[in-house]
Amino acid sequence: VMQNLKTFTGKGLLLHKGQECGPIDYTLNVFVVANRKDGAGEITGDSALFEELADHPDVVLRLEGGQEVAIVMVNIEGDRAVIKTSGPILPSVS
C-alpha cells in the first residue's frame, strides 16, 4: 500500500557534485512504501542540461524551500524528465 505524504511543486535547481547546473520546474510526490519514504515526479527545463546529466550519479534536486533530494532521471523526452529519488528523503522533505 502506497500512501502519498505530500506533493512539492515549484522552481528549483539541479546540482551535480555540489555545483549548480541549471534551473528547472519540478513536481515531486513523496510517498511511503513499506515504512520507507520515496519520491517520484517530473522536471522541466533545458533538454541539453538533462542530456548532460542523464548518466551521472550524484544529481541533486534543490527544492524552492532549500531542501535537497538525490534523484535519477529515468526517462527524458526533450525538455521533460521523469525522476525518482535515489537516496533517503530527509524529514525536512515531508
HELIX and SHEET records of a PDB file:
HELIX    1   1 SER A   47  LEU A   53  1                                   7    
SHEET    1   A 7 MET A   2  HIS A  16  0                                        
SHEET    2   A 7 GLN A  19  VAL A  33 -1                                        
SHEET    3   A 7 ARG A  36  THR A  44 -1                                        
SHEET    4   A 7 ARG A  80  THR A  85 -1                                        
SHEET    5   A 7 GLU A  68  GLU A  77 -1                                        
SHEET    6   A 7 VAL A  59  ARG A  62 -1                                        
SHEET    7   A 7 MET A   2  HIS A  16 -1                                        
END                                                                             
